Amino acid sequence: MTSERSTKMPKQRPKAVQAERIRILNDIFRQSGSDGRVMITSGVQALGPAFVSRAMAAVAAFDAFDADNDPH
């Protein structure tokens, strides 16, 4: 008995669809911090919890993405 393997390639999404999905997932993570890990350098952490809270709030609120700062 021989086994047959499928030679079909997985369906590829168009790049524009992939980029939009990445954009959406990045926004969700940036705004909520859920479903991922937030990494903070020791230098930022050394500035204290109040600074870290303000920095995290600024990152979450940022929405001025354009071609110069958004790779997707």
Secondary structure by P-SEA (a helix, b strand, c coil): cbbbbbccccccccaaaaaaaaaaaaaaaaaccccbbbbbccccccccaaaaaaaaaaaaaccccccccccc
